[in-house]
Amino acid sequence: MNKNKNSGNELAVKEHLLSGQPITGLEAMIFFGVRTLTAAITRLRKDGWIVKTRRLPFAAVIKRINDYAVLKPPNNLPIREIQLTEYWLSK
């Protein structure tokens, strides 16, 4: 039996990263149904992939998500102050 219930979802995240696109936990959850991106990233690193990170404003992530879906945060949410971690694969 497969111990990793999200293997298909995590494979989609890996393919997304291999295509050269970055991803945040919010995007992984919305687009691929991966609830814990950090666990998927840890597995990629254990498999030998070089995964880079940086912090970026929540507003930038919302803009990127809104290219494919509609995400409207509450008006009182400080989207420019909140930071999310973005991951990408290094060559």
PDB file of N, CA, C and O in Angstrom:
ATOM      1  N   MET A   1       0.842  -1.183   0.000  1.00  0.00           N
ATOM      2  CA  MET A   1       0.000   0.000   0.000  1.00  0.00           C
ATOM      3  C   MET A   1       0.886   1.244   0.000  1.00  0.00           C
ATOM      4  O   MET A   1       1.935   1.258   0.643  1.00  0.00           O
ATOM      5  N   ASN A   2       0.480   2.261  -0.699  1.00  0.00           N
ATOM      6  CA  ASN A   2       1.244   3.504  -0.806  1.00  0.00           C
ATOM      7  C   ASN A   2       1.129   4.302   0.484  1.00  0.00           C
ATOM      8  O   ASN A   2       0.034   4.707   0.874  1.00  0.00           O
ATOM      9  N   LYS A   3       2.259   4.526   1.144  1.00  0.00           N
ATOM     10  CA  LYS A   3       2.244   5.283   2.398  1.00  0.00           C
ATOM     11  C   LYS A   3       1.947   6.757   2.172  1.00  0.00           C
ATOM     12  O   LYS A   3       1.401   7.418   3.055  1.00  0.00           O
ATOM     13  N   ASN A   4       2.295   7.277   1.013  1.00  0.00           N
ATOM     14  CA  ASN A   4       2.113   8.699   0.729  1.00  0.00           C
ATOM     15  C   ASN A   4       0.806   8.908  -0.027  1.00  0.00           C
ATOM     16  O   ASN A   4       0.739   8.679  -1.235  1.00  0.00           O
ATOM     17  N   LYS A   5      -0.226   9.340   0.681  1.00  0.00           N
ATOM     18  CA  LYS A   5      -1.546   9.526   0.079  1.00  0.00           C
ATOM     19  C   LYS A   5      -1.540  10.613  -0.988  1.00  0.00           C
ATOM     20  O   LYS A   5      -2.366  10.575  -1.900  1.00  0.00           O
ATOM     21  N   ASN A   6      -0.645  11.565  -0.898  1.00  0.00           N
ATOM     22  CA  ASN A   6      -0.620  12.697  -1.821  1.00  0.00           C
ATOM     23  C   ASN A   6       0.369  12.502  -2.960  1.00  0.00           C
ATOM     24  O   ASN A   6       0.794  13.481  -3.574  1.00  0.00           O
ATOM     25  N   SER A   7       0.746  11.268  -3.257  1.00  0.00           N
ATOM     26  CA  SER A   7       1.804  11.074  -4.250  1.00  0.00           C
ATOM     27  C   SER A   7       1.452  11.685  -5.607  1.00  0.00           C
ATOM     28  O   SER A   7       2.320  12.280  -6.246  1.00  0.00           O
ATOM     29  N   GLY A   8       0.208  11.556  -6.062  1.00  0.00           N
ATOM     30  CA  GLY A   8      -0.192  12.170  -7.331  1.00  0.00           C
ATOM     31  C   GLY A   8      -0.157  13.675  -7.258  1.00  0.00           C
ATOM     32  O   GLY A   8       0.279  14.342  -8.196  1.00  0.00           O
ATOM     33  N   ASN A   9      -0.619  14.214  -6.139  1.00  0.00           N
ATOM     34  CA  ASN A   9      -0.620  15.658  -5.952  1.00  0.00           C
ATOM     35  C   ASN A   9       0.811  16.182  -5.863  1.00  0.00           C
ATOM     36  O   ASN A   9       1.144  17.204  -6.463  1.00  0.00           O
ATOM     37  N   GLU A  10       1.648  15.478  -5.114  1.00  0.00           N
ATOM     38  CA  GLU A  10       3.040  15.904  -4.989  1.00  0.00           C
ATOM     39  C   GLU A  10       3.777  15.759  -6.314  1.00  0.00           C
ATOM     40  O   GLU A  10       4.676  16.546  -6.614  1.00  0.00           O
ATOM     41  N   LEU A  11       3.408  14.771  -7.099  1.00  0.00           N
ATOM     42  CA  LEU A  11       4.008  14.631  -8.426  1.00  0.00           C
ATOM     43  C   LEU A  11       3.655  15.836  -9.292  1.00  0.00           C
ATOM     44  O   LEU A  11       4.489  16.321 -10.056  1.00  0.00           O
ATOM     45  N   ALA A  12       2.430  16.315  -9.173  1.00  0.00           N
ATOM     46  CA  ALA A  12       2.017  17.512  -9.920  1.00  0.00           C
ATOM     47  C   ALA A  12       2.838  18.726  -9.486  1.00  0.00           C
ATOM     48  O   ALA A  12       3.227  19.546 -10.318  1.00  0.00           O
ATOM     49  N   VAL A  13       3.102  18.838  -8.182  1.00  0.00           N
ATOM     50  CA  VAL A  13       3.941  19.937  -7.674  1.00  0.00           C
ATOM     51  C   VAL A  13       5.354  19.805  -8.236  1.00  0.00           C
ATOM     52  O   VAL A  13       5.944  20.792  -8.678  1.00  0.00           O
ATOM     53  N   LYS A  14       5.893  18.595  -8.218  1.00  0.00           N
ATOM     54  CA  LYS A  14       7.246  18.371  -8.744  1.00  0.00           C
ATOM     55  C   LYS A  14       7.312  18.742 -10.223  1.00  0.00           C
ATOM     56  O   LYS A  14       8.262  19.394 -10.657  1.00  0.00           O
ATOM     57  N   GLU A  15       6.312  18.334 -10.997  1.00  0.00           N
ATOM     58  CA  GLU A  15       6.290  18.671 -12.423  1.00  0.00           C
ATOM     59  C   GLU A  15       6.191  20.179 -12.631  1.00  0.00           C
ATOM     60  O   GLU A  15       6.803  20.728 -13.548  1.00  0.00           O
ATOM     61  N   HIS A  16       5.421  20.840 -11.778  1.00  0.00           N
ATOM     62  CA  HIS A  16       5.308  22.302 -11.838  1.00  0.00           C
ATOM     63  C   HIS A  16       6.683  22.934 -11.605  1.00  0.00           C
ATOM     64  O   HIS A  16       7.097  23.831 -12.339  1.00  0.00           O
ATOM     65  N   LEU A  17       7.378  22.457 -10.580  1.00  0.00           N
ATOM     66  CA  LEU A  17       8.708  22.984 -10.272  1.00  0.00           C
ATOM     67  C   LEU A  17       9.702  22.659 -11.389  1.00  0.00           C
ATOM     68  O   LEU A  17      10.531  23.497 -11.744  1.00  0.00           O
ATOM     69  N   LEU A  18       9.624  21.459 -11.936  1.00  0.00           N
ATOM     70  CA  LEU A  18      10.528  21.072 -13.026  1.00  0.00           C
ATOM     71  C   LEU A  18      10.303  21.899 -14.284  1.00  0.00           C
ATOM     72  O   LEU A  18      11.208  22.042 -15.106  1.00  0.00           O
ATOM     73  N   SER A  19       9.103  22.443 -14.436  1.00  0.00           N
ATOM     74  CA  SER A  19       8.823  23.296 -15.599  1.00  0.00           C
ATOM     75  C   SER A  19       9.427  24.691 -15.432  1.00  0.00           C
ATOM     76  O   SER A  19       9.318  25.535 -16.321  1.00  0.00           O
ATOM     77  N   GLY A  20      10.071  24.923 -14.270  1.00  0.00           N
ATOM     78  CA  GLY A  20      10.724  26.209 -14.037  1.00  0.00           C
ATOM     79  C   GLY A  20       9.877  27.210 -13.279  1.00  0.00           C
ATOM     80  O   GLY A  20      10.291  28.352 -13.082  1.00  0.00           O
ATOM     81  N   GLN A  21       8.704  26.797 -12.855  1.00  0.00           N
ATOM     82  CA  GLN A  21       7.798  27.698 -12.144  1.00  0.00           C
ATOM     83  C   GLN A  21       8.022  27.608 -10.634  1.00  0.00           C
ATOM     84  O   GLN A  21       8.253  26.517 -10.113  1.00  0.00           O
ATOM     85  N   PRO A  22       7.957  28.727  -9.930  1.00  0.00           N
ATOM     86  CA  PRO A  22       8.035  28.702  -8.468  1.00  0.00           C
ATOM     87  C   PRO A  22       6.670  28.352  -7.883  1.00  0.00           C
ATOM     88  O   PRO A  22       5.662  28.356  -8.590  1.00  0.00           O
ATOM     89  N   ILE A  23       6.648  28.052  -6.588  1.00  0.00           N
ATOM     90  CA  ILE A  23       5.379  27.732  -5.932  1.00  0.00           C
ATOM     91  C   ILE A  23       5.445  28.102  -4.454  1.00  0.00           C
ATOM     92  O   ILE A  23       6.502  28.031  -3.826  1.00  0.00           O
ATOM     93  N   THR A  24       4.308  28.495  -3.917  1.00  0.00           N
ATOM     94  CA  THR A  24       4.159  28.746  -2.480  1.00  0.00           C
ATOM     95  C   THR A  24       3.201  27.704  -1.916  1.00  0.00           C
ATOM     96  O   THR A  24       2.537  26.987  -2.666  1.00  0.00           O
ATOM     97  N   GLY A  25       3.135  27.627  -0.602  1.00  0.00           N
ATOM     98  CA  GLY A  25       2.203  26.709   0.037  1.00  0.00           C
ATOM     99  C   GLY A  25       0.763  26.990  -0.337  1.00  0.00           C
ATOM    100  O   GLY A  25      -0.028  26.064  -0.515  1.00  0.00           O
ATOM    101  N   LEU A  26       0.419  28.264  -0.457  1.00  0.00           N
ATOM    102  CA  LEU A  26      -0.944  28.641  -0.829  1.00  0.00           C
ATOM    103  C   LEU A  26      -1.272  28.146  -2.240  1.00  0.00           C
ATOM    104  O   LEU A  26      -2.354  27.608  -2.474  1.00  0.00           O
ATOM    105  N   GLU A  27      -0.351  28.324  -3.164  1.00  0.00           N
ATOM    106  CA  GLU A  27      -0.563  27.852  -4.538  1.00  0.00           C
ATOM    107  C   GLU A  27      -0.637  26.329  -4.592  1.00  0.00           C
ATOM    108  O   GLU A  27      -1.457  25.772  -5.322  1.00  0.00           O
ATOM    109  N   ALA A  28       0.213  25.656  -3.825  1.00  0.00           N
ATOM    110  CA  ALA A  28       0.189  24.191  -3.796  1.00  0.00           C
ATOM    111  C   ALA A  28      -1.163  23.682  -3.314  1.00  0.00           C
ATOM    112  O   ALA A  28      -1.689  22.700  -3.837  1.00  0.00           O
ATOM    113  N   MET A  29      -1.719  24.357  -2.317  1.00  0.00           N
ATOM    114  CA  MET A  29      -3.014  23.952  -1.787  1.00  0.00           C
ATOM    115  C   MET A  29      -4.131  24.223  -2.794  1.00  0.00           C
ATOM    116  O   MET A  29      -4.973  23.359  -3.039  1.00  0.00           O
ATOM    117  N   ILE A  30      -4.138  25.415  -3.372  1.00  0.00           N
ATOM    118  CA  ILE A  30      -5.214  25.803  -4.289  1.00  0.00           C
ATOM    119  C   ILE A  30      -5.158  25.016  -5.598  1.00  0.00           C
ATOM    120  O   ILE A  30      -6.177  24.493  -6.048  1.00  0.00           O
ATOM    121  N   PHE A  31      -3.991  24.929  -6.205  1.00  0.00           N
ATOM    122  CA  PHE A  31      -3.885  24.334  -7.536  1.00  0.00           C
ATOM    123  C   PHE A  31      -3.721  22.814  -7.540  1.00  0.00           C
ATOM    124  O   PHE A  31      -4.178  22.142  -8.464  1.00  0.00           O
ATOM    125  N   PHE A  32      -3.064  22.266  -6.498  1.00  0.00           N
ATOM    126  CA  PHE A  32      -2.725  20.844  -6.520  1.00  0.00           C
ATOM    127  C   PHE A  32      -3.278  20.045  -5.344  1.00  0.00           C
ATOM    128  O   PHE A  32      -3.131  18.823  -5.315  1.00  0.00           O
ATOM    129  N   GLY A  33      -3.901  20.695  -4.387  1.00  0.00           N
ATOM    130  CA  GLY A  33      -4.465  19.987  -3.240  1.00  0.00           C
ATOM    131  C   GLY A  33      -3.430  19.461  -2.264  1.00  0.00           C
ATOM    132  O   GLY A  33      -3.711  18.543  -1.494  1.00  0.00           O
ATOM    133  N   VAL A  34      -2.240  20.032  -2.288  1.00  0.00           N
ATOM    134  CA  VAL A  34      -1.175  19.625  -1.366  1.00  0.00           C
ATOM    135  C   VAL A  34      -1.265  20.507  -0.129  1.00  0.00           C
ATOM    136  O   VAL A  34      -1.009  21.709  -0.193  1.00  0.00           O
ATOM    137  N   ARG A  35      -1.632  19.899   1.002  1.00  0.00           N
ATOM    138  CA  ARG A  35      -1.839  20.681   2.222  1.00  0.00           C
ATOM    139  C   ARG A  35      -0.538  21.093   2.891  1.00  0.00           C
ATOM    140  O   ARG A  35      -0.470  22.154   3.511  1.00  0.00           O
ATOM    141  N   THR A  36       0.496  20.266   2.771  1.00  0.00           N
ATOM    142  CA  THR A  36       1.757  20.565   3.439  1.00  0.00           C
ATOM    143  C   THR A  36       2.882  20.572   2.410  1.00  0.00           C
ATOM    144  O   THR A  36       3.531  19.552   2.174  1.00  0.00           O
ATOM    145  N   LEU A  37       3.099  21.719   1.813  1.00  0.00           N
ATOM    146  CA  LEU A  37       4.138  21.827   0.787  1.00  0.00           C
ATOM    147  C   LEU A  37       5.517  21.558   1.376  1.00  0.00           C
ATOM    148  O   LEU A  37       6.371  20.982   0.703  1.00  0.00           O
ATOM    149  N   THR A  38       5.744  21.964   2.614  1.00  0.00           N
ATOM    150  CA  THR A  38       7.072  21.768   3.203  1.00  0.00           C
ATOM    151  C   THR A  38       7.447  20.291   3.262  1.00  0.00           C
ATOM    152  O   THR A  38       8.619  19.951   3.099  1.00  0.00           O
ATOM    153  N   ALA A  39       6.483  19.413   3.489  1.00  0.00           N
ATOM    154  CA  ALA A  39       6.774  17.975   3.496  1.00  0.00           C
ATOM    155  C   ALA A  39       7.186  17.514   2.101  1.00  0.00           C
ATOM    156  O   ALA A  39       8.119  16.725   1.957  1.00  0.00           O
ATOM    157  N   ALA A  40       6.499  18.000   1.084  1.00  0.00           N
ATOM    158  CA  ALA A  40       6.849  17.651  -0.297  1.00  0.00           C
ATOM    159  C   ALA A  40       8.236  18.180  -0.650  1.00  0.00           C
ATOM    160  O   ALA A  40       9.016  17.497  -1.313  1.00  0.00           O
ATOM    161  N   ILE A  41       8.538  19.391  -0.205  1.00  0.00           N
ATOM    162  CA  ILE A  41       9.854  19.994  -0.464  1.00  0.00           C
ATOM    163  C   ILE A  41      10.944  19.188   0.235  1.00  0.00           C
ATOM    164  O   ILE A  41      12.009  18.954  -0.337  1.00  0.00           O
ATOM    165  N   THR A  42      10.683  18.767   1.458  1.00  0.00           N
ATOM    166  CA  THR A  42      11.647  17.946   2.200  1.00  0.00           C
ATOM    167  C   THR A  42      11.938  16.654   1.448  1.00  0.00           C
ATOM    168  O   THR A  42      13.094  16.241   1.356  1.00  0.00           O
ATOM    169  N   ARG A  43      10.907  16.013   0.910  1.00  0.00           N
ATOM    170  CA  ARG A  43      11.111  14.780   0.142  1.00  0.00           C
ATOM    171  C   ARG A  43      11.927  15.052  -1.126  1.00  0.00           C
ATOM    172  O   ARG A  43      12.781  14.246  -1.496  1.00  0.00           O
ATOM    173  N   LEU A  44      11.670  16.177  -1.791  1.00  0.00           N
ATOM    174  CA  LEU A  44      12.464  16.526  -2.977  1.00  0.00           C
ATOM    175  C   LEU A  44      13.933  16.701  -2.609  1.00  0.00           C
ATOM    176  O   LEU A  44      14.820  16.234  -3.324  1.00  0.00           O
ATOM    177  N   ARG A  45      14.182  17.373  -1.495  1.00  0.00           N
ATOM    178  CA  ARG A  45      15.570  17.580  -1.061  1.00  0.00           C
ATOM    179  C   ARG A  45      16.237  16.253  -0.717  1.00  0.00           C
ATOM    180  O   ARG A  45      17.405  16.043  -1.043  1.00  0.00           O
ATOM    181  N   LYS A  46      15.500  15.351  -0.058  1.00  0.00           N
ATOM    182  CA  LYS A  46      16.053  14.030   0.270  1.00  0.00           C
ATOM    183  C   LYS A  46      16.365  13.231  -0.989  1.00  0.00           C
ATOM    184  O   LYS A  46      17.264  12.390  -0.989  1.00  0.00           O
ATOM    185  N   ASP A  47      15.618  13.497  -2.066  1.00  0.00           N
ATOM    186  CA  ASP A  47      15.861  12.835  -3.348  1.00  0.00           C
ATOM    187  C   ASP A  47      16.996  13.491  -4.136  1.00  0.00           C
ATOM    188  O   ASP A  47      17.306  13.066  -5.249  1.00  0.00           O
ATOM    189  N   GLY A  48      17.616  14.528  -3.561  1.00  0.00           N
ATOM    190  CA  GLY A  48      18.777  15.149  -4.187  1.00  0.00           C
ATOM    191  C   GLY A  48      18.519  16.431  -4.961  1.00  0.00           C
ATOM    192  O   GLY A  48      19.450  16.999  -5.531  1.00  0.00           O
ATOM    193  N   TRP A  49      17.278  16.898  -4.993  1.00  0.00           N
ATOM    194  CA  TRP A  49      16.974  18.147  -5.697  1.00  0.00           C
ATOM    195  C   TRP A  49      17.452  19.340  -4.886  1.00  0.00           C
ATOM    196  O   TRP A  49      17.379  19.330  -3.657  1.00  0.00           O
ATOM    197  N   ILE A  50      17.940  20.363  -5.567  1.00  0.00           N
ATOM    198  CA  ILE A  50      18.340  21.608  -4.911  1.00  0.00           C
ATOM    199  C   ILE A  50      17.147  22.548  -4.981  1.00  0.00           C
ATOM    200  O   ILE A  50      16.756  23.001  -6.057  1.00  0.00           O
ATOM    201  N   VAL A  51      16.578  22.832  -3.818  1.00  0.00           N
ATOM    202  CA  VAL A  51      15.384  23.673  -3.741  1.00  0.00           C
ATOM    203  C   VAL A  51      15.769  25.001  -3.105  1.00  0.00           C
ATOM    204  O   VAL A  51      16.283  25.030  -1.987  1.00  0.00           O
ATOM    205  N   LYS A  52      15.527  26.073  -3.795  1.00  0.00           N
ATOM    206  CA  LYS A  52      15.814  27.423  -3.303  1.00  0.00           C
ATOM    207  C   LYS A  52      14.541  28.034  -2.729  1.00  0.00           C
ATOM    208  O   LYS A  52      13.429  27.636  -3.075  1.00  0.00           O
ATOM    209  N   THR A  53      14.732  29.014  -1.839  1.00  0.00           N
ATOM    210  CA  THR A  53      13.581  29.692  -1.234  1.00  0.00           C
ATOM    211  C   THR A  53      13.816  31.194  -1.172  1.00  0.00           C
ATOM    212  O   THR A  53      14.949  31.674  -1.187  1.00  0.00           O
ATOM    213  N   ARG A  54      12.715  31.908  -1.102  1.00  0.00           N
ATOM    214  CA  ARG A  54      12.760  33.341  -0.814  1.00  0.00           C
ATOM    215  C   ARG A  54      11.396  33.734  -0.266  1.00  0.00           C
ATOM    216  O   ARG A  54      10.408  33.023  -0.450  1.00  0.00           O
ATOM    217  N   ARG A  55      11.357  34.861   0.401  1.00  0.00           N
ATOM    218  CA  ARG A  55      10.107  35.394   0.948  1.00  0.00           C
ATOM    219  C   ARG A  55       9.566  36.426  -0.032  1.00  0.00           C
ATOM    220  O   ARG A  55      10.325  37.201  -0.615  1.00  0.00           O
ATOM    221  N   LEU A  56       8.243  36.430  -0.209  1.00  0.00           N
ATOM    222  CA  LEU A  56       7.634  37.458  -1.038  1.00  0.00           C
ATOM    223  C   LEU A  56       6.278  37.835  -0.464  1.00  0.00           C
ATOM    224  O   LEU A  56       5.669  37.053   0.266  1.00  0.00           O
ATOM    225  N   PRO A  57       5.802  39.032  -0.791  1.00  0.00           N
ATOM    226  CA  PRO A  57       4.544  39.513  -0.220  1.00  0.00           C
ATOM    227  C   PRO A  57       3.350  38.675  -0.675  1.00  0.00           C
ATOM    228  O   PRO A  57       3.295  38.203  -1.810  1.00  0.00           O
ATOM    229  N   PHE A  58       2.418  38.510   0.222  1.00  0.00           N
ATOM    230  CA  PHE A  58       1.168  37.810  -0.051  1.00  0.00           C
ATOM    231  C   PHE A  58       0.487  38.411  -1.279  1.00  0.00           C
ATOM    232  O   PHE A  58      -0.120  37.687  -2.068  1.00  0.00           O
ATOM    233  N   ALA A  59       0.584  39.728  -1.443  1.00  0.00           N
ATOM    234  CA  ALA A  59      -0.035  40.414  -2.586  1.00  0.00           C
ATOM    235  C   ALA A  59       0.509  39.874  -3.909  1.00  0.00           C
ATOM    236  O   ALA A  59      -0.250  39.718  -4.866  1.00  0.00           O
ATOM    237  N   ALA A  60       1.797  39.592  -3.977  1.00  0.00           N
ATOM    238  CA  ALA A  60       2.393  39.063  -5.207  1.00  0.00           C
ATOM    239  C   ALA A  60       1.864  37.667  -5.516  1.00  0.00           C
ATOM    240  O   ALA A  60       1.644  37.321  -6.677  1.00  0.00           O
ATOM    241  N   VAL A  61       1.663  36.874  -4.478  1.00  0.00           N
ATOM    242  CA  VAL A  61       1.135  35.522  -4.659  1.00  0.00           C
ATOM    243  C   VAL A  61      -0.318  35.585  -5.124  1.00  0.00           C
ATOM    244  O   VAL A  61      -0.727  34.824  -6.001  1.00  0.00           O
ATOM    245  N   ILE A  62      -1.093  36.490  -4.537  1.00  0.00           N
ATOM    246  CA  ILE A  62      -2.491  36.657  -4.949  1.00  0.00           C
ATOM    247  C   ILE A  62      -2.558  37.037  -6.425  1.00  0.00           C
ATOM    248  O   ILE A  62      -3.388  36.516  -7.169  1.00  0.00           O
ATOM    249  N   LYS A  63      -1.686  37.940  -6.841  1.00  0.00           N
ATOM    250  CA  LYS A  63      -1.667  38.357  -8.251  1.00  0.00           C
ATOM    251  C   LYS A  63      -1.376  37.168  -9.156  1.00  0.00           C
ATOM    252  O   LYS A  63      -2.002  37.014 -10.204  1.00  0.00           O
ATOM    253  N   ARG A  64      -0.433  36.333  -8.757  1.00  0.00           N
ATOM    254  CA  ARG A  64      -0.072  35.160  -9.550  1.00  0.00           C
ATOM    255  C   ARG A  64      -1.228  34.149  -9.595  1.00  0.00           C
ATOM    256  O   ARG A  64      -1.522  33.582 -10.647  1.00  0.00           O
ATOM    257  N   ILE A  65      -1.871  33.932  -8.458  1.00  0.00           N
ATOM    258  CA  ILE A  65      -3.010  33.009  -8.403  1.00  0.00           C
ATOM    259  C   ILE A  65      -4.140  33.514  -9.283  1.00  0.00           C
ATOM    260  O   ILE A  65      -4.789  32.733  -9.979  1.00  0.00           O
ATOM    261  N   ASN A  66      -4.375  34.825  -9.252  1.00  0.00           N
ATOM    262  CA  ASN A  66      -5.485  35.397 -10.007  1.00  0.00           C
ATOM    263  C   ASN A  66      -5.289  35.330 -11.520  1.00  0.00           C
ATOM    264  O   ASN A  66      -6.196  35.689 -12.271  1.00  0.00           O
ATOM    265  N   ASP A  67      -4.125  34.880 -11.980  1.00  0.00           N
ATOM    266  CA  ASP A  67      -3.947  34.603 -13.406  1.00  0.00           C
ATOM    267  C   ASP A  67      -4.724  33.355 -13.822  1.00  0.00           C
ATOM    268  O   ASP A  67      -5.029  33.176 -15.001  1.00  0.00           O
ATOM    269  N   TYR A  68      -5.048  32.483 -12.843  1.00  0.00           N
ATOM    270  CA  TYR A  68      -5.707  31.207 -13.133  1.00  0.00           C
ATOM    271  C   TYR A  68      -7.015  30.995 -12.383  1.00  0.00           C
ATOM    272  O   TYR A  68      -7.860  30.214 -12.821  1.00  0.00           O
ATOM    273  N   ALA A  69      -7.188  31.671 -11.275  1.00  0.00           N
ATOM    274  CA  ALA A  69      -8.374  31.504 -10.431  1.00  0.00           C
ATOM    275  C   ALA A  69      -8.697  32.853  -9.806  1.00  0.00           C
ATOM    276  O   ALA A  69      -7.966  33.825  -9.996  1.00  0.00           O
ATOM    277  N   VAL A  70      -9.787  32.908  -9.066  1.00  0.00           N
ATOM    278  CA  VAL A  70     -10.162  34.158  -8.402  1.00  0.00           C
ATOM    279  C   VAL A  70      -9.953  33.987  -6.902  1.00  0.00           C
ATOM    280  O   VAL A  70     -10.573  33.131  -6.270  1.00  0.00           O
ATOM    281  N   LEU A  71      -9.083  34.803  -6.349  1.00  0.00           N
ATOM    282  CA  LEU A  71      -8.831  34.811  -4.911  1.00  0.00           C
ATOM    283  C   LEU A  71      -8.946  36.248  -4.439  1.00  0.00           C
ATOM    284  O   LEU A  71      -8.157  37.105  -4.836  1.00  0.00           O
ATOM    285  N   LYS A  72      -9.926  36.507  -3.593  1.00  0.00           N
ATOM    286  CA  LYS A  72     -10.132  37.854  -3.070  1.00  0.00           C
ATOM    287  C   LYS A  72     -10.001  37.807  -1.555  1.00  0.00           C
ATOM    288  O   LYS A  72     -10.897  37.316  -0.869  1.00  0.00           O
ATOM    289  N   PRO A  73      -8.895  38.314  -1.031  1.00  0.00           N
ATOM    290  CA  PRO A  73      -8.717  38.316   0.422  1.00  0.00           C
ATOM    291  C   PRO A  73      -9.614  39.367   1.070  1.00  0.00           C
ATOM    292  O   PRO A  73     -10.072  40.292   0.399  1.00  0.00           O
ATOM    293  N   PRO A  74      -9.865  39.229   2.365  1.00  0.00           N
ATOM    294  CA  PRO A  74     -10.646  40.251   3.069  1.00  0.00           C
ATOM    295  C   PRO A  74      -9.971  41.620   2.960  1.00  0.00           C
ATOM    296  O   PRO A  74      -8.745  41.715   2.910  1.00  0.00           O
ATOM    297  N   ASN A  75     -10.773  42.660   2.925  1.00  0.00           N
ATOM    298  CA  ASN A  75     -10.244  44.024   2.779  1.00  0.00           C
ATOM    299  C   ASN A  75      -9.303  44.424   3.910  1.00  0.00           C
ATOM    300  O   ASN A  75      -8.384  45.215   3.694  1.00  0.00           O
ATOM    301  N   ASN A  76      -9.516  43.893   5.106  1.00  0.00           N
ATOM    302  CA  ASN A  76      -8.694  44.294   6.248  1.00  0.00           C
ATOM    303  C   ASN A  76      -7.429  43.445   6.403  1.00  0.00           C
ATOM    304  O   ASN A  76      -6.683  43.630   7.365  1.00  0.00           O
ATOM    305  N   LEU A  77      -7.175  42.525   5.481  1.00  0.00           N
ATOM    306  CA  LEU A  77      -5.977  41.697   5.549  1.00  0.00           C
ATOM    307  C   LEU A  77      -4.783  42.480   5.001  1.00  0.00           C
ATOM    308  O   LEU A  77      -4.841  42.971   3.874  1.00  0.00           O
ATOM    309  N   PRO A  78      -3.704  42.606   5.774  1.00  0.00           N
ATOM    310  CA  PRO A  78      -2.538  43.391   5.324  1.00  0.00           C
ATOM    311  C   PRO A  78      -1.680  42.600   4.328  1.00  0.00           C
ATOM    312  O   PRO A  78      -0.606  42.111   4.679  1.00  0.00           O
ATOM    313  N   ILE A  79      -2.159  42.479   3.096  1.00  0.00           N
ATOM    314  CA  ILE A  79      -1.522  41.600   2.119  1.00  0.00           C
ATOM    315  C   ILE A  79      -0.122  42.040   1.692  1.00  0.00           C
ATOM    316  O   ILE A  79       0.644  41.227   1.174  1.00  0.00           O
ATOM    317  N   ARG A  80       0.219  43.284   1.896  1.00  0.00           N
ATOM    318  CA  ARG A  80       1.572  43.737   1.548  1.00  0.00           C
ATOM    319  C   ARG A  80       2.576  43.465   2.666  1.00  0.00           C
ATOM    320  O   ARG A  80       3.783  43.432   2.425  1.00  0.00           O
ATOM    321  N   GLU A  81       2.081  43.273   3.878  1.00  0.00           N
ATOM    322  CA  GLU A  81       2.965  43.000   5.011  1.00  0.00           C
ATOM    323  C   GLU A  81       3.177  41.506   5.233  1.00  0.00           C
ATOM    324  O   GLU A  81       4.236  41.100   5.711  1.00  0.00           O
ATOM    325  N   ILE A  82       2.188  40.687   4.894  1.00  0.00           N
ATOM    326  CA  ILE A  82       2.296  39.241   5.088  1.00  0.00           C
ATOM    327  C   ILE A  82       3.271  38.682   4.058  1.00  0.00           C
ATOM    328  O   ILE A  82       3.199  39.020   2.876  1.00  0.00           O
ATOM    329  N   GLN A  83       4.175  37.832   4.507  1.00  0.00           N
ATOM    330  CA  GLN A  83       5.176  37.228   3.636  1.00  0.00           C
ATOM    331  C   GLN A  83       4.942  35.723   3.537  1.00  0.00           C
ATOM    332  O   GLN A  83       4.635  35.067   4.533  1.00  0.00           O
ATOM    333  N   LEU A  84       5.088  35.190   2.344  1.00  0.00           N
ATOM    334  CA  LEU A  84       5.008  33.752   2.117  1.00  0.00           C
ATOM    335  C   LEU A  84       6.351  33.275   1.583  1.00  0.00           C
ATOM    336  O   LEU A  84       7.117  34.052   1.013  1.00  0.00           O
ATOM    337  N   THR A  85       6.626  31.995   1.773  1.00  0.00           N
ATOM    338  CA  THR A  85       7.857  31.414   1.245  1.00  0.00           C
ATOM    339  C   THR A  85       7.578  30.818  -0.125  1.00  0.00           C
ATOM    340  O   THR A  85       6.633  30.053  -0.314  1.00  0.00           O
ATOM    341  N   GLU A  86       8.426  31.189  -1.072  1.00  0.00           N
ATOM    342  CA  GLU A  86       8.339  30.669  -2.435  1.00  0.00           C
ATOM    343  C   GLU A  86       9.487  29.687  -2.637  1.00  0.00           C
ATOM    344  O   GLU A  86      10.609  29.931  -2.192  1.00  0.00           O
ATOM    345  N   TYR A  87       9.202  28.581  -3.307  1.00  0.00           N
ATOM    346  CA  TYR A  87      10.200  27.547  -3.572  1.00  0.00           C
ATOM    347  C   TYR A  87      10.374  27.388  -5.076  1.00  0.00           C
ATOM    348  O   TYR A  87       9.425  27.558  -5.842  1.00  0.00           O
ATOM    349  N   TRP A  88      11.589  27.063  -5.491  1.00  0.00           N
ATOM    350  CA  TRP A  88      11.847  26.718  -6.887  1.00  0.00           C
ATOM    351  C   TRP A  88      13.061  25.806  -6.938  1.00  0.00           C
ATOM    352  O   TRP A  88      13.866  25.771  -6.007  1.00  0.00           O
ATOM    353  N   LEU A  89      13.183  25.075  -8.027  1.00  0.00           N
ATOM    354  CA  LEU A  89      14.318  24.171  -8.197  1.00  0.00           C
ATOM    355  C   LEU A  89      15.464  24.919  -8.849  1.00  0.00           C
ATOM    356  O   LEU A  89      15.278  25.665  -9.810  1.00  0.00           O
ATOM    357  N   SER A  90      16.657  24.704  -8.306  1.00  0.00           N
ATOM    358  CA  SER A  90      17.858  25.331  -8.851  1.00  0.00           C
ATOM    359  C   SER A  90      18.505  24.373  -9.847  1.00  0.00           C
ATOM    360  O   SER A  90      18.422  23.153  -9.703  1.00  0.00           O
ATOM    361  N   LYS A  91      19.139  24.942 -10.842  1.00  0.00           N
ATOM    362  CA  LYS A  91      19.822  24.113 -11.851  1.00  0.00           C
ATOM    363  C   LYS A  91      21.206  23.743 -11.391  1.00  0.00           C
ATOM    364  O   LYS A  91      21.930  23.049 -12.106  1.00  0.00           O
TER     365      LYS A  91
END
